[in-house]
Amino acid sequence: MSDDRDKFSEVVRTVSGMLLPSSSLYDNYFDMENMAFVLWDRKVPEYVPPANRKFNQILVPTSDTLRYSWLLS
């Protein structure tokens, strides 16, 4: 799956004629406020373990959980 993402990013980068990030397009989002691509990793908040929570109720933020939450909203 990662290979397909890299291939897709390269095709879009080649065909678009736009200045796009050198990293995979899947690893970036476009920040409309600053008009720039930003890595999802930079948007991940620091993890603070919740007090008095069961293990199955804990969600650790990662770039994937942020990306998919954004897509769903």
CHARMM-style PDB file with segment names, atoms N, HN, CA, C and O in Angstrom:
ATOM      1  N   MET     1       0.829  -1.183   0.000  1.00  0.00      PROA
ATOM      2  CA  MET     1       0.000   0.000   0.000  1.00  0.00      PROA
ATOM      3  C   MET     1       0.876   1.251   0.000  1.00  0.00      PROA
ATOM      4  O   MET     1       0.553   2.229  -0.674  1.00  0.00      PROA
ATOM      5  N   SER     2       1.962   1.232   0.734  1.00  0.00      PROA
ATOM      6  HN  SER     2       2.225   0.437   1.281  1.00  0.00      PROA
ATOM      7  CA  SER     2       2.864   2.381   0.769  1.00  0.00      PROA
ATOM      8  C   SER     2       3.445   2.669  -0.606  1.00  0.00      PROA
ATOM      9  O   SER     2       3.597   3.830  -0.987  1.00  0.00      PROA
ATOM     10  N   ASP     3       3.771   1.616  -1.356  1.00  0.00      PROA
ATOM     11  HN  ASP     3       3.647   0.673  -1.047  1.00  0.00      PROA
ATOM     12  CA  ASP     3       4.296   1.803  -2.707  1.00  0.00      PROA
ATOM     13  C   ASP     3       3.281   2.512  -3.595  1.00  0.00      PROA
ATOM     14  O   ASP     3       3.642   3.382  -4.388  1.00  0.00      PROA
ATOM     15  N   ASP     4       2.006   2.138  -3.461  1.00  0.00      PROA
ATOM     16  HN  ASP     4       1.713   1.431  -2.817  1.00  0.00      PROA
ATOM     17  CA  ASP     4       0.958   2.770  -4.257  1.00  0.00      PROA
ATOM     18  C   ASP     4       0.820   4.248  -3.901  1.00  0.00      PROA
ATOM     19  O   ASP     4       0.610   5.084  -4.780  1.00  0.00      PROA
ATOM     20  N   ARG     5       0.934   4.567  -2.626  1.00  0.00      PROA
ATOM     21  HN  ARG     5       1.104   3.889  -1.911  1.00  0.00      PROA
ATOM     22  CA  ARG     5       0.852   5.967  -2.204  1.00  0.00      PROA
ATOM     23  C   ARG     5       2.005   6.770  -2.798  1.00  0.00      PROA
ATOM     24  O   ARG     5       1.810   7.889  -3.274  1.00  0.00      PROA
ATOM     25  N   ASP     6       3.198   6.199  -2.767  1.00  0.00      PROA
ATOM     26  HN  ASP     6       3.356   5.291  -2.380  1.00  0.00      PROA
ATOM     27  CA  ASP     6       4.360   6.886  -3.333  1.00  0.00      PROA
ATOM     28  C   ASP     6       4.199   7.091  -4.840  1.00  0.00      PROA
ATOM     29  O   ASP     6       4.522   8.158  -5.362  1.00  0.00      PROA
ATOM     30  N   LYS     7       3.701   6.071  -5.533  1.00  0.00      PROA
ATOM     31  HN  LYS     7       3.439   5.204  -5.108  1.00  0.00      PROA
ATOM     32  CA  LYS     7       3.490   6.178  -6.978  1.00  0.00      PROA
ATOM     33  C   LYS     7       2.449   7.251  -7.292  1.00  0.00      PROA
ATOM     34  O   LYS     7       2.637   8.056  -8.205  1.00  0.00      PROA
ATOM     35  N   PHE     8       1.348   7.260  -6.532  1.00  0.00      PROA
ATOM     36  HN  PHE     8       1.195   6.607  -5.790  1.00  0.00      PROA
ATOM     37  CA  PHE     8       0.299   8.252  -6.744  1.00  0.00      PROA
ATOM     38  C   PHE     8       0.833   9.662  -6.499  1.00  0.00      PROA
ATOM     39  O   PHE     8       0.573  10.569  -7.291  1.00  0.00      PROA
ATOM     40  N   SER     9       1.570   9.852  -5.419  1.00  0.00      PROA
ATOM     41  HN  SER     9       1.782   9.116  -4.775  1.00  0.00      PROA
ATOM     42  CA  SER     9       2.142  11.155  -5.108  1.00  0.00      PROA
ATOM     43  C   SER     9       3.050  11.631  -6.230  1.00  0.00      PROA
ATOM     44  O   SER     9       3.021  12.804  -6.602  1.00  0.00      PROA
ATOM     45  N   GLU    10       3.849  10.730  -6.765  1.00  0.00      PROA
ATOM     46  HN  GLU    10       3.873   9.777  -6.463  1.00  0.00      PROA
ATOM     47  CA  GLU    10       4.768  11.093  -7.842  1.00  0.00      PROA
ATOM     48  C   GLU    10       4.008  11.488  -9.109  1.00  0.00      PROA
ATOM     49  O   GLU    10       4.386  12.446  -9.783  1.00  0.00      PROA
ATOM     50  N   VAL    11       2.946  10.761  -9.437  1.00  0.00      PROA
ATOM     51  HN  VAL    11       2.639   9.982  -8.889  1.00  0.00      PROA
ATOM     52  CA  VAL    11       2.143  11.094 -10.618  1.00  0.00      PROA
ATOM     53  C   VAL    11       1.499  12.467 -10.452  1.00  0.00      PROA
ATOM     54  O   VAL    11       1.554  13.286 -11.369  1.00  0.00      PROA
ATOM     55  N   VAL    12       0.896  12.727  -9.308  1.00  0.00      PROA
ATOM     56  HN  VAL    12       0.851  12.061  -8.563  1.00  0.00      PROA
ATOM     57  CA  VAL    12       0.259  14.026  -9.065  1.00  0.00      PROA
ATOM     58  C   VAL    12       1.299  15.134  -9.123  1.00  0.00      PROA
ATOM     59  O   VAL    12       1.059  16.187  -9.713  1.00  0.00      PROA
ATOM     60  N   ARG    13       2.458  14.897  -8.509  1.00  0.00      PROA
ATOM     61  HN  ARG    13       2.653  14.042  -8.029  1.00  0.00      PROA
ATOM     62  CA  ARG    13       3.533  15.897  -8.506  1.00  0.00      PROA
ATOM     63  C   ARG    13       3.985  16.211  -9.935  1.00  0.00      PROA
ATOM     64  O   ARG    13       4.237  17.371 -10.263  1.00  0.00      PROA
ATOM     65  N   THR    14       4.088  15.187 -10.785  1.00  0.00      PROA
ATOM     66  HN  THR    14       3.883  14.245 -10.519  1.00  0.00      PROA
ATOM     67  CA  THR    14       4.543  15.355 -12.165  1.00  0.00      PROA
ATOM     68  C   THR    14       3.493  16.041 -13.028  1.00  0.00      PROA
ATOM     69  O   THR    14       3.816  16.946 -13.797  1.00  0.00      PROA
ATOM     70  N   VAL    15       2.245  15.619 -12.906  1.00  0.00      PROA
ATOM     71  HN  VAL    15       1.983  14.884 -12.281  1.00  0.00      PROA
ATOM     72  CA  VAL    15       1.171  16.107 -13.768  1.00  0.00      PROA
ATOM     73  C   VAL    15       0.674  17.493 -13.365  1.00  0.00      PROA
ATOM     74  O   VAL    15       0.273  18.276 -14.226  1.00  0.00      PROA
ATOM     75  N   SER    16       0.693  17.803 -12.088  1.00  0.00      PROA
ATOM     76  HN  SER    16       1.019  17.167 -11.388  1.00  0.00      PROA
ATOM     77  CA  SER    16       0.061  19.038 -11.616  1.00  0.00      PROA
ATOM     78  C   SER    16       0.783  20.302 -12.055  1.00  0.00      PROA
ATOM     79  O   SER    16       0.145  21.328 -12.295  1.00  0.00      PROA
ATOM     80  N   GLY    17       2.091  20.242 -12.160  1.00  0.00      PROA
ATOM     81  HN  GLY    17       2.609  19.409 -11.964  1.00  0.00      PROA
ATOM     82  CA  GLY    17       2.843  21.440 -12.488  1.00  0.00      PROA
ATOM     83  C   GLY    17       2.881  22.435 -11.345  1.00  0.00      PROA
ATOM     84  O   GLY    17       3.304  23.577 -11.525  1.00  0.00      PROA
ATOM     85  N   MET    18       2.447  22.015 -10.183  1.00  0.00      PROA
ATOM     86  HN  MET    18       2.103  21.088 -10.036  1.00  0.00      PROA
ATOM     87  CA  MET    18       2.433  22.873  -8.999  1.00  0.00      PROA
ATOM     88  C   MET    18       3.627  22.557  -8.118  1.00  0.00      PROA
ATOM     89  O   MET    18       4.224  21.485  -8.224  1.00  0.00      PROA
ATOM     90  N   LEU    19       3.966  23.481  -7.262  1.00  0.00      PROA
ATOM     91  HN  LEU    19       3.482  24.352  -7.176  1.00  0.00      PROA
ATOM     92  CA  LEU    19       5.012  23.247  -6.283  1.00  0.00      PROA
ATOM     93  C   LEU    19       4.397  22.458  -5.133  1.00  0.00      PROA
ATOM     94  O   LEU    19       3.607  22.996  -4.356  1.00  0.00      PROA
ATOM     95  N   LEU    20       4.757  21.196  -5.029  1.00  0.00      PROA
ATOM     96  HN  LEU    20       5.399  20.759  -5.660  1.00  0.00      PROA
ATOM     97  CA  LEU    20       4.212  20.309  -4.006  1.00  0.00      PROA
ATOM     98  C   LEU    20       5.337  19.852  -3.087  1.00  0.00      PROA
ATOM     99  O   LEU    20       6.509  19.928  -3.457  1.00  0.00      PROA
ATOM    100  N   PRO    21       4.992  19.379  -1.892  1.00  0.00      PROA
ATOM    101  CA  PRO    21       6.034  18.945  -0.957  1.00  0.00      PROA
ATOM    102  C   PRO    21       6.825  17.766  -1.521  1.00  0.00      PROA
ATOM    103  O   PRO    21       6.305  16.978  -2.312  1.00  0.00      PROA
ATOM    104  N   SER    22       8.080  17.656  -1.107  1.00  0.00      PROA
ATOM    105  HN  SER    22       8.502  18.296  -0.465  1.00  0.00      PROA
ATOM    106  CA  SER    22       8.913  16.551  -1.587  1.00  0.00      PROA
ATOM    107  C   SER    22       8.531  15.235  -0.924  1.00  0.00      PROA
ATOM    108  O   SER    22       8.797  14.168  -1.477  1.00  0.00      PROA
ATOM    109  N   SER    23       7.910  15.292   0.252  1.00  0.00      PROA
ATOM    110  HN  SER    23       7.693  16.159   0.702  1.00  0.00      PROA
ATOM    111  CA  SER    23       7.435  14.078   0.905  1.00  0.00      PROA
ATOM    112  C   SER    23       6.098  13.657   0.297  1.00  0.00      PROA
ATOM    113  O   SER    23       5.515  14.390  -0.501  1.00  0.00      PROA
ATOM    114  N   SER    24       5.628  12.503   0.668  1.00  0.00      PROA
ATOM    115  HN  SER    24       6.101  11.907   1.317  1.00  0.00      PROA
ATOM    116  CA  SER    24       4.376  11.970   0.133  1.00  0.00      PROA
ATOM    117  C   SER    24       3.213  12.927   0.411  1.00  0.00      PROA
ATOM    118  O   SER    24       3.147  13.548   1.472  1.00  0.00      PROA
ATOM    119  N   LEU    25       2.314  13.033  -0.540  1.00  0.00      PROA
ATOM    120  HN  LEU    25       2.367  12.529  -1.402  1.00  0.00      PROA
ATOM    121  CA  LEU    25       1.131  13.874  -0.335  1.00  0.00      PROA
ATOM    122  C   LEU    25       0.264  13.352   0.803  1.00  0.00      PROA
ATOM    123  O   LEU    25      -0.469  14.122   1.425  1.00  0.00      PROA
ATOM    124  N   TYR    26       0.338  12.062   1.079  1.00  0.00      PROA
ATOM    125  HN  TYR    26       0.933  11.437   0.574  1.00  0.00      PROA
ATOM    126  CA  TYR    26      -0.433  11.461   2.158  1.00  0.00      PROA
ATOM    127  C   TYR    26       0.091  11.883   3.530  1.00  0.00      PROA
ATOM    128  O   TYR    26      -0.631  11.804   4.524  1.00  0.00      PROA
ATOM    129  N   ASP    27       1.332  12.326   3.584  1.00  0.00      PROA
ATOM    130  HN  ASP    27       1.919  12.390   2.776  1.00  0.00      PROA
ATOM    131  CA  ASP    27       1.938  12.728   4.848  1.00  0.00      PROA
ATOM    132  C   ASP    27       1.723  14.201   5.150  1.00  0.00      PROA
ATOM    133  O   ASP    27       2.176  14.689   6.185  1.00  0.00      PROA
ATOM    134  N   ASN    28       1.039  14.920   4.264  1.00  0.00      PROA
ATOM    135  HN  ASN    28       0.671  14.523   3.423  1.00  0.00      PROA
ATOM    136  CA  ASN    28       0.853  16.364   4.393  1.00  0.00      PROA
ATOM    137  C   ASN    28      -0.616  16.747   4.311  1.00  0.00      PROA
ATOM    138  O   ASN    28      -1.434  16.025   3.740  1.00  0.00      PROA
ATOM    139  N   TYR    29      -0.929  17.879   4.884  1.00  0.00      PROA
ATOM    140  HN  TYR    29      -0.265  18.465   5.348  1.00  0.00      PROA
ATOM    141  CA  TYR    29      -2.224  18.498   4.668  1.00  0.00      PROA
ATOM    142  C   TYR    29      -1.962  19.942   4.258  1.00  0.00      PROA
ATOM    143  O   TYR    29      -0.888  20.484   4.518  1.00  0.00      PROA
ATOM    144  N   PHE    30      -2.945  20.556   3.617  1.00  0.00      PROA
ATOM    145  HN  PHE    30      -3.817  20.116   3.406  1.00  0.00      PROA
ATOM    146  CA  PHE    30      -2.766  21.936   3.185  1.00  0.00      PROA
ATOM    147  C   PHE    30      -3.390  22.854   4.212  1.00  0.00      PROA
ATOM    148  O   PHE    30      -4.601  22.827   4.431  1.00  0.00      PROA
ATOM    149  N   ASP    31      -2.557  23.666   4.842  1.00  0.00      PROA
ATOM    150  HN  ASP    31      -1.573  23.688   4.665  1.00  0.00      PROA
ATOM    151  CA  ASP    31      -3.002  24.627   5.847  1.00  0.00      PROA
ATOM    152  C   ASP    31      -3.495  25.879   5.114  1.00  0.00      PROA
ATOM    153  O   ASP    31      -2.695  26.657   4.595  1.00  0.00      PROA
ATOM    154  N   MET    32      -4.814  26.063   5.076  1.00  0.00      PROA
ATOM    155  HN  MET    32      -5.464  25.431   5.497  1.00  0.00      PROA
ATOM    156  CA  MET    32      -5.413  27.176   4.338  1.00  0.00      PROA
ATOM    157  C   MET    32      -5.044  28.537   4.945  1.00  0.00      PROA
ATOM    158  O   MET    32      -4.938  29.534   4.231  1.00  0.00      PROA
ATOM    159  N   GLU    33      -4.853  28.565   6.247  1.00  0.00      PROA
ATOM    160  HN  GLU    33      -4.939  27.755   6.827  1.00  0.00      PROA
ATOM    161  CA  GLU    33      -4.524  29.817   6.920  1.00  0.00      PROA
ATOM    162  C   GLU    33      -3.148  30.342   6.484  1.00  0.00      PROA
ATOM    163  O   GLU    33      -2.976  31.534   6.232  1.00  0.00      PROA
ATOM    164  N   ASN    34      -2.185  29.433   6.402  1.00  0.00      PROA
ATOM    165  HN  ASN    34      -2.325  28.464   6.607  1.00  0.00      PROA
ATOM    166  CA  ASN    34      -0.816  29.816   6.023  1.00  0.00      PROA
ATOM    167  C   ASN    34      -0.503  29.533   4.560  1.00  0.00      PROA
ATOM    168  O   ASN    34       0.587  29.844   4.080  1.00  0.00      PROA
ATOM    169  N   MET    35      -1.465  28.941   3.853  1.00  0.00      PROA
ATOM    170  HN  MET    35      -2.350  28.689   4.243  1.00  0.00      PROA
ATOM    171  CA  MET    35      -1.292  28.614   2.435  1.00  0.00      PROA
ATOM    172  C   MET    35      -0.019  27.797   2.189  1.00  0.00      PROA
ATOM    173  O   MET    35       0.801  28.129   1.333  1.00  0.00      PROA
ATOM    174  N   ALA    36       0.117  26.725   2.964  1.00  0.00      PROA
ATOM    175  HN  ALA    36      -0.549  26.456   3.660  1.00  0.00      PROA
ATOM    176  CA  ALA    36       1.320  25.895   2.844  1.00  0.00      PROA
ATOM    177  C   ALA    36       0.997  24.454   3.226  1.00  0.00      PROA
ATOM    178  O   ALA    36       0.070  24.191   3.992  1.00  0.00      PROA
ATOM    179  N   PHE    37       1.779  23.529   2.678  1.00  0.00      PROA
ATOM    180  HN  PHE    37       2.532  23.743   2.055  1.00  0.00      PROA
ATOM    181  CA  PHE    37       1.676  22.135   3.076  1.00  0.00      PROA
ATOM    182  C   PHE    37       2.407  21.938   4.392  1.00  0.00      PROA
ATOM    183  O   PHE    37       3.500  22.470   4.592  1.00  0.00      PROA
ATOM    184  N   VAL    38       1.792  21.164   5.296  1.00  0.00      PROA
ATOM    185  HN  VAL    38       0.905  20.733   5.133  1.00  0.00      PROA
ATOM    186  CA  VAL    38       2.368  20.887   6.611  1.00  0.00      PROA
ATOM    187  C   VAL    38       2.265  19.392   6.859  1.00  0.00      PROA
ATOM    188  O   VAL    38       1.268  18.763   6.504  1.00  0.00      PROA
ATOM    189  N   LEU    39       3.298  18.826   7.467  1.00  0.00      PROA
ATOM    190  HN  LEU    39       4.108  19.336   7.755  1.00  0.00      PROA
ATOM    191  CA  LEU    39       3.263  17.397   7.789  1.00  0.00      PROA
ATOM    192  C   LEU    39       2.227  17.132   8.878  1.00  0.00      PROA
ATOM    193  O   LEU    39       2.116  17.889   9.842  1.00  0.00      PROA
ATOM    194  N   TRP    40       1.475  16.055   8.714  1.00  0.00      PROA
ATOM    195  HN  TRP    40       1.564  15.439   7.931  1.00  0.00      PROA
ATOM    196  CA  TRP    40       0.508  15.664   9.738  1.00  0.00      PROA
ATOM    197  C   TRP    40       1.204  15.442  11.071  1.00  0.00      PROA
ATOM    198  O   TRP    40       0.629  15.716  12.124  1.00  0.00      PROA
ATOM    199  N   ASP    41       2.442  14.945  11.036  1.00  0.00      PROA
ATOM    200  HN  ASP    41       2.909  14.722  10.180  1.00  0.00      PROA
ATOM    201  CA  ASP    41       3.187  14.677  12.271  1.00  0.00      PROA
ATOM    202  C   ASP    41       3.332  15.921  13.135  1.00  0.00      PROA
ATOM    203  O   ASP    41       3.376  15.821  14.361  1.00  0.00      PROA
ATOM    204  N   ARG    42       3.407  17.080  12.517  1.00  0.00      PROA
ATOM    205  HN  ARG    42       3.372  17.162  11.521  1.00  0.00      PROA
ATOM    206  CA  ARG    42       3.561  18.327  13.274  1.00  0.00      PROA
ATOM    207  C   ARG    42       2.278  18.741  13.978  1.00  0.00      PROA
ATOM    208  O   ARG    42       2.302  19.583  14.875  1.00  0.00      PROA
ATOM    209  N   LYS    43       1.168  18.154  13.577  1.00  0.00      PROA
ATOM    210  HN  LYS    43       1.149  17.470  12.849  1.00  0.00      PROA
ATOM    211  CA  LYS    43      -0.130  18.503  14.154  1.00  0.00      PROA
ATOM    212  C   LYS    43      -0.510  17.571  15.320  1.00  0.00      PROA
ATOM    213  O   LYS    43      -1.486  17.827  16.025  1.00  0.00      PROA
ATOM    214  N   VAL    44       0.251  16.508  15.515  1.00  0.00      PROA
ATOM    215  HN  VAL    44       1.043  16.300  14.942  1.00  0.00      PROA
ATOM    216  CA  VAL    44      -0.056  15.538  16.578  1.00  0.00      PROA
ATOM    217  C   VAL    44       0.268  16.166  17.933  1.00  0.00      PROA
ATOM    218  O   VAL    44       1.405  16.571  18.176  1.00  0.00      PROA
ATOM    219  N   PRO    45      -0.732  16.247  18.815  1.00  0.00      PROA
ATOM    220  CA  PRO    45      -0.468  16.828  20.134  1.00  0.00      PROA
ATOM    221  C   PRO    45       0.354  15.877  21.005  1.00  0.00      PROA
ATOM    222  O   PRO    45       0.392  14.670  20.766  1.00  0.00      PROA
ATOM    223  N   GLU    46       0.996  16.435  21.998  1.00  0.00      PROA
ATOM    224  HN  GLU    46       0.965  17.416  22.192  1.00  0.00      PROA
ATOM    225  CA  GLU    46       1.752  15.605  22.934  1.00  0.00      PROA
ATOM    226  C   GLU    46       0.772  14.714  23.685  1.00  0.00      PROA
ATOM    227  O   GLU    46      -0.298  15.161  24.097  1.00  0.00      PROA
ATOM    228  N   TYR    47       1.141  13.471  23.855  1.00  0.00      PROA
ATOM    229  HN  TYR    47       2.011  13.108  23.520  1.00  0.00      PROA
ATOM    230  CA  TYR    47       0.254  12.510  24.524  1.00  0.00      PROA
ATOM    231  C   TYR    47       0.360  12.666  26.030  1.00  0.00      PROA
ATOM    232  O   TYR    47       1.448  12.609  26.603  1.00  0.00      PROA
ATOM    233  N   VAL    48      -0.782  12.863  26.657  1.00  0.00      PROA
ATOM    234  HN  VAL    48      -1.666  12.909  26.192  1.00  0.00      PROA
ATOM    235  CA  VAL    48      -0.870  12.910  28.111  1.00  0.00      PROA
ATOM    236  C   VAL    48      -1.807  11.778  28.520  1.00  0.00      PROA
ATOM    237  O   VAL    48      -2.996  11.817  28.201  1.00  0.00      PROA
ATOM    238  N   PRO    49      -1.285  10.766  29.225  1.00  0.00      PROA
ATOM    239  CA  PRO    49      -2.132   9.629  29.604  1.00  0.00      PROA
ATOM    240  C   PRO    49      -3.311  10.082  30.475  1.00  0.00      PROA
ATOM    241  O   PRO    49      -3.124  10.814  31.446  1.00  0.00      PROA
ATOM    242  N   PRO    50      -4.504   9.650  30.127  1.00  0.00      PROA
ATOM    243  CA  PRO    50      -5.672  10.037  30.927  1.00  0.00      PROA
ATOM    244  C   PRO    50      -5.684   9.292  32.261  1.00  0.00      PROA
ATOM    245  O   PRO    50      -5.288   8.129  32.340  1.00  0.00      PROA
ATOM    246  N   ALA    51      -6.136   9.966  33.288  1.00  0.00      PROA
ATOM    247  HN  ALA    51      -6.458  10.911  33.224  1.00  0.00      PROA
ATOM    248  CA  ALA    51      -6.244   9.347  34.607  1.00  0.00      PROA
ATOM    249  C   ALA    51      -7.554   8.574  34.710  1.00  0.00      PROA
ATOM    250  O   ALA    51      -8.583   9.015  34.199  1.00  0.00      PROA
ATOM    251  N   ASN    52      -7.513   7.459  35.350  1.00  0.00      PROA
ATOM    252  HN  ASN    52      -6.677   7.101  35.766  1.00  0.00      PROA
ATOM    253  CA  ASN    52      -8.711   6.664  35.644  1.00  0.00      PROA
ATOM    254  C   ASN    52      -9.480   6.243  34.401  1.00  0.00      PROA
ATOM    255  O   ASN    52     -10.709   6.299  34.391  1.00  0.00      PROA
ATOM    256  N   ARG    53      -8.795   5.830  33.378  1.00  0.00      PROA
ATOM    257  HN  ARG    53      -7.796   5.784  33.387  1.00  0.00      PROA
ATOM    258  CA  ARG    53      -9.445   5.318  32.169  1.00  0.00      PROA
ATOM    259  C   ARG    53      -9.059   3.874  31.967  1.00  0.00      PROA
ATOM    260  O   ARG    53      -7.934   3.469  32.262  1.00  0.00      PROA
ATOM    261  N   LYS    54     -10.005   3.095  31.459  1.00  0.00      PROA
ATOM    262  HN  LYS    54     -10.918   3.424  31.219  1.00  0.00      PROA
ATOM    263  CA  LYS    54      -9.708   1.718  31.103  1.00  0.00      PROA
ATOM    264  C   LYS    54      -8.897   1.716  29.816  1.00  0.00      PROA
ATOM    265  O   LYS    54      -9.001   2.628  28.995  1.00  0.00      PROA
ATOM    266  N   PHE    55      -8.094   0.684  29.658  1.00  0.00      PROA
ATOM    267  HN  PHE    55      -8.010  -0.056  30.325  1.00  0.00      PROA
ATOM    268  CA  PHE    55      -7.211   0.587  28.503  1.00  0.00      PROA
ATOM    269  C   PHE    55      -7.976   0.722  27.192  1.00  0.00      PROA
ATOM    270  O   PHE    55      -7.521   1.404  26.274  1.00  0.00      PROA
ATOM    271  N   ASN    56      -9.135   0.079  27.102  1.00  0.00      PROA
ATOM    272  HN  ASN    56      -9.505  -0.475  27.848  1.00  0.00      PROA
ATOM    273  CA  ASN    56      -9.900   0.102  25.847  1.00  0.00      PROA
ATOM    274  C   ASN    56     -10.590   1.446  25.589  1.00  0.00      PROA
ATOM    275  O   ASN    56     -11.217   1.617  24.543  1.00  0.00      PROA
ATOM    276  N   GLN    57     -10.491   2.390  26.510  1.00  0.00      PROA
ATOM    277  HN  GLN    57      -9.982   2.251  27.360  1.00  0.00      PROA
ATOM    278  CA  GLN    57     -11.089   3.715  26.333  1.00  0.00      PROA
ATOM    279  C   GLN    57     -10.051   4.783  25.965  1.00  0.00      PROA
ATOM    280  O   GLN    57     -10.383   5.959  25.814  1.00  0.00      PROA
ATOM    281  N   ILE    58      -8.805   4.359  25.827  1.00  0.00      PROA
ATOM    282  HN  ILE    58      -8.536   3.404  25.950  1.00  0.00      PROA
ATOM    283  CA  ILE    58      -7.728   5.301  25.540  1.00  0.00      PROA
ATOM    284  C   ILE    58      -7.458   5.346  24.043  1.00  0.00      PROA
ATOM    285  O   ILE    58      -7.332   4.307  23.394  1.00  0.00      PROA
ATOM    286  N   LEU    59      -7.372   6.548  23.505  1.00  0.00      PROA
ATOM    287  HN  LEU    59      -7.475   7.391  24.032  1.00  0.00      PROA
ATOM    288  CA  LEU    59      -7.008   6.749  22.106  1.00  0.00      PROA
ATOM    289  C   LEU    59      -5.756   7.622  22.066  1.00  0.00      PROA
ATOM    290  O   LEU    59      -5.778   8.789  22.454  1.00  0.00      PROA
ATOM    291  N   VAL    60      -4.679   7.033  21.593  1.00  0.00      PROA
ATOM    292  HN  VAL    60      -4.661   6.084  21.278  1.00  0.00      PROA
ATOM    293  CA  VAL    60      -3.419   7.766  21.496  1.00  0.00      PROA
ATOM    294  C   VAL    60      -3.392   8.481  20.154  1.00  0.00      PROA
ATOM    295  O   VAL    60      -3.511   7.838  19.111  1.00  0.00      PROA
ATOM    296  N   PRO    61      -3.235   9.803  20.164  1.00  0.00      PROA
ATOM    297  CA  PRO    61      -3.213  10.536  18.892  1.00  0.00      PROA
ATOM    298  C   PRO    61      -1.953  10.225  18.082  1.00  0.00      PROA
ATOM    299  O   PRO    61      -0.839  10.243  18.605  1.00  0.00      PROA
ATOM    300  N   THR    62      -2.153   9.946  16.816  1.00  0.00      PROA
ATOM    301  HN  THR    62      -3.058   9.931  16.391  1.00  0.00      PROA
ATOM    302  CA  THR    62      -1.060   9.721  15.879  1.00  0.00      PROA
ATOM    303  C   THR    62      -1.386  10.486  14.602  1.00  0.00      PROA
ATOM    304  O   THR    62      -2.479  11.035  14.461  1.00  0.00      PROA
ATOM    305  N   SER    63      -0.458  10.519  13.697  1.00  0.00      PROA
ATOM    306  HN  SER    63       0.430  10.073  13.811  1.00  0.00      PROA
ATOM    307  CA  SER    63      -0.750  11.195  12.424  1.00  0.00      PROA
ATOM    308  C   SER    63      -1.890  10.483  11.697  1.00  0.00      PROA
ATOM    309  O   SER    63      -2.691  11.132  11.025  1.00  0.00      PROA
ATOM    310  N   ASP    64      -1.972   9.163  11.822  1.00  0.00      PROA
ATOM    311  HN  ASP    64      -1.321   8.635  12.368  1.00  0.00      PROA
ATOM    312  CA  ASP    64      -3.066   8.419  11.178  1.00  0.00      PROA
ATOM    313  C   ASP    64      -4.419   8.740  11.804  1.00  0.00      PROA
ATOM    314  O   ASP    64      -5.392   8.950  11.081  1.00  0.00      PROA
ATOM    315  N   THR    65      -4.502   8.782  13.131  1.00  0.00      PROA
ATOM    316  HN  THR    65      -3.711   8.611  13.720  1.00  0.00      PROA
ATOM    317  CA  THR    65      -5.799   9.086  13.753  1.00  0.00      PROA
ATOM    318  C   THR    65      -6.237  10.509  13.425  1.00  0.00      PROA
ATOM    319  O   THR    65      -7.427  10.757  13.230  1.00  0.00      PROA
ATOM    320  N   LEU    66      -5.295  11.444  13.361  1.00  0.00      PROA
ATOM    321  HN  LEU    66      -4.329  11.242  13.520  1.00  0.00      PROA
ATOM    322  CA  LEU    66      -5.644  12.820  12.976  1.00  0.00      PROA
ATOM    323  C   LEU    66      -6.127  12.887  11.536  1.00  0.00      PROA
ATOM    324  O   LEU    66      -7.132  13.530  11.234  1.00  0.00      PROA
ATOM    325  N   ARG    67      -5.402  12.220  10.657  1.00  0.00      PROA
ATOM    326  HN  ARG    67      -4.585  11.698  10.902  1.00  0.00      PROA
ATOM    327  CA  ARG    67      -5.744  12.239   9.230  1.00  0.00      PROA
ATOM    328  C   ARG    67      -7.138  11.649   9.009  1.00  0.00      PROA
ATOM    329  O   ARG    67      -7.945  12.231   8.285  1.00  0.00      PROA
ATOM    330  N   TYR    68      -7.425  10.517   9.615  1.00  0.00      PROA
ATOM    331  HN  TYR    68      -6.770  10.044  10.204  1.00  0.00      PROA
ATOM    332  CA  TYR    68      -8.718   9.870   9.409  1.00  0.00      PROA
ATOM    333  C   TYR    68      -9.841  10.616  10.110  1.00  0.00      PROA
ATOM    334  O   TYR    68     -10.966  10.625   9.610  1.00  0.00      PROA
ATOM    335  N   SER    69      -9.580  11.233  11.237  1.00  0.00      PROA
ATOM    336  HN  SER    69      -8.666  11.225  11.644  1.00  0.00      PROA
ATOM    337  CA  SER    69     -10.590  12.050  11.912  1.00  0.00      PROA
ATOM    338  C   SER    69     -10.942  13.258  11.048  1.00  0.00      PROA
ATOM    339  O   SER    69     -12.109  13.633  10.933  1.00  0.00      PROA
ATOM    340  N   TRP    70      -9.919  13.864  10.443  1.00  0.00      PROA
ATOM    341  HN  TRP    70      -8.971  13.560  10.536  1.00  0.00      PROA
ATOM    342  CA  TRP    70     -10.153  15.000   9.549  1.00  0.00      PROA
ATOM    343  C   TRP    70     -11.007  14.572   8.355  1.00  0.00      PROA
ATOM    344  O   TRP    70     -11.945  15.271   7.975  1.00  0.00      PROA
ATOM    345  N   LEU    71     -10.680  13.429   7.772  1.00  0.00      PROA
ATOM    346  HN  LEU    71      -9.918  12.860   8.081  1.00  0.00      PROA
ATOM    347  CA  LEU    71     -11.444  12.945   6.619  1.00  0.00      PROA
ATOM    348  C   LEU    71     -12.890  12.662   6.982  1.00  0.00      PROA
ATOM    349  O   LEU    71     -13.795  12.956   6.201  1.00  0.00      PROA
ATOM    350  N   LEU    72     -13.118  12.097   8.156  1.00  0.00      PROA
ATOM    351  HN  LEU    72     -12.383  11.858   8.790  1.00  0.00      PROA
ATOM    352  CA  LEU    72     -14.474  11.768   8.579  1.00  0.00      PROA
ATOM    353  C   LEU    72     -15.297  13.003   8.918  1.00  0.00      PROA
ATOM    354  O   LEU    72     -16.520  13.000   8.776  1.00  0.00      PROA
ATOM    355  N   SER    73     -14.629  14.049   9.363  1.00  0.00      PROA
ATOM    356  HN  SER    73     -13.635  14.051   9.479  1.00  0.00      PROA
ATOM    357  CA  SER    73     -15.396  15.259   9.713  1.00  0.00      PROA
ATOM    358  C   SER    73     -15.584  16.105   8.461  1.00  0.00      PROA
ATOM    359  OT1 SER    73     -16.201  17.168   8.520  1.00  0.00      PROA
TER     360      SER     73
END
